[in-house]
Amino acid sequence: MKFGIVVHEGPYQHQASDSAYLFARAIIEGGHDLYRVFFYHDGVSNASRLSLPPQDDRHIPNRWSDLAEEHGTDLVICVAAAMRRGILDDDMAEKHGLDASNLAAGFRISGLGQLIEAGIQADRLVVFGD
Amino acid sequence: MAEDEDADADADARYDDEDSYGDIKKFIYINRKAPHGTVYALESLEVVLIAAAFDQDVSLVFMDDGVYQLKKNMDTNELEVKNFSKTYRALEMYDIDKLYVERESMEQRGLSIDDFIVDVTVLNSNELAKLISEQDVALSF
């Protein structure tokens, strides 16, 4: 079965991104197809490579990056939500004259059309959030 | 190539066909939060406007505190945040005209159909559950 995942909440504050991550792994380990993980609202903060959790805690952005590296999972964050919250890739930082970018490896920034497309393409779209 | 791989390849070809997404899917957007206080309502509206470009079947539900999103005479000046209330009236121009309000949520908050900025259909929770069960994709905000 082909799944899509939507993450609406930020890391650490809310369990949604943990649950989404565990569900993503279960999809892959179960032999299903994970079409895309789309991050919206504060969920875009899952993509900050500048996150520095204590060493005895899980590193949520790195965990997503590892998933993308190991399984080629398509991790997409919404551009409008990301710009509001200061998650930028190199191109955006340069375009807007900012001195830093912080998009973690394995993520890409794109539009909300990617969310709708995931809804169309996936057999099941599962939303994690309040 | 093994037979099951052929079947997979066929399935991939079908999904990769960007020009047509096949059958139109039924999307329902369930709005459950007050218009201000959190950003869910505003960003939900942004999704709905994008969705309109995809020629899918779109319905919107307003329930719980989400019914306040449609309240007439919204004034956000004192809050110093954007007033996006009028955007709900523009939905019709995007051919989004299936708007539903849950009766229980409306009545619990002392609202009536006359309080809303747009025309809506009021459904009780059983009718709403049936409507949601008939959808292909439900996004909750």
Contacts between the chains, C-beta under 8 A, distances in Angstrom:
chain1	res1	chain2	res2	distance
A	2	B	15	7.8
A	6	B	139	7.1
A	8	B	40	7.9
A	8	B	141	7.7
A	40	B	43	6.7
A	40	B	47	7.6
A	41	B	39	6.4
A	41	B	40	6.7
A	41	B	43	5.7
A	80	B	43	7.9
A	80	B	46	6.4
A	81	B	43	6.4
A	111	B	50	7.0
A	112	B	46	6.5
A	112	B	47	5.4
A	112	B	50	4.1
A	112	B	51	7.9
A	113	B	50	5.9
A	113	B	53	7.3
A	113	B	54	7.2
A	115	B	47	6.5
A	115	B	50	7.8
A	116	B	27	7.6
A	116	B	47	7.6
A	116	B	50	6.3
A	116	B	51	5.1
A	116	B	54	4.9
A	116	B	56	7.2
A	117	B	21	7.9
A	117	B	54	7.7
A	119	B	25	6.8
A	119	B	27	6.2
A	119	B	56	7.9
A	119	B	136	7.8
A	119	B	137	4.2
A	119	B	139	7.3
A	120	B	21	4.6
A	120	B	25	5.7
A	120	B	54	7.1
A	120	B	56	6.9
A	120	B	137	7.9
A	121	B	15	5.6
A	121	B	21	7.4
A	125	B	137	5.2
A	125	B	139	7.4
A	127	B	138	7.9
A	127	B	139	6.0
A	127	B	140	5.7
A	129	B	140	7.5
A	130	B	33	8.0
A	130	B	40	7.7
